[in-house]
Amino acid sequence: MMRTNPKDFVPFLEDWLSRFSDSNDKMYTTVRGTNMMTNEGKPAIQELIDFLKAQDALHSLQWSDPLGKAADDLA
């Protein structure tokens, strides 16, 4: 889904972004009310939103027997 429609994930990220503290952009409050300190913080989420909004959709991936066999050999 991310590959075929990257913009579909943006509303989820915007909701997540809204839960960061105004006074500390690394403090996040979960939907259950638990406060969590993140390493990256609000700027990283905003960067991902901007990136996904600029992306074009790509075709979905298809199974490849030769690649599957190569993966079996390596496993």
N, C-alpha and C positions, 0 to 999 in steps of 0.2 A: 504494500500500500504506500509506503514512504517513497518508493521508487516511481510508482506510476502516478502518484498525486501528492507531491511533497507539501503542497499548501494545506492539505487536510489536517496536518498535525499542528498548524499554527494556532488555532483556537485553544487547544490543550496547553500549549506553551504560554499563551497570553494569560490564561487562567493561573498557571503556575507562577508567572512573573508577578501577577497582582498580589501574591501571598508573601512577597519579600517585604521586609520592613523598610519604611521610609527613612529611618534614622541609621540603619545598618544594612547596606545592600547585600550582605552575605548571610543575613538571618532570614530563615524561611519558616513559615508556619504551615504545618500540614493540614489537611482537611479535618483531621481529628483534633487539631489544636495544639499539637506538640511543636515546640520550637526546635529548629535544627540549624546549626551553623554549617554553611557550605564553604568549600575552598574557592570556587570560581565566582559564585554569587550572581547577582542580577545582570551584570554586563555580559556574561557568557550566554545566558538565556536570550537576551536581546540580540546578540550576535547570531545565534542559531535561527531566531525568528526572521531576521533580515535575510539570512542566507537562503532559507527555505522559500521565502516570498519571491526571491529572484530566480529560483530554479524552474526549469522546464520539466515537464513530465517525461519519463523515459519508459520504454517498453518493459513489460514484465520479463523476468528471467525464465528461460526454458531449460528443461532438463537436457543434459548432454551425456549420452552413454559413454563416449570416449573419456570425458572428464570424470565421470563417475567411476570408471574402471581405474583411471590413474589415481583417484583418491583412495580406492580400495587397496591398490598396490602400496601406497604410502602409509596407510593406517596400520 
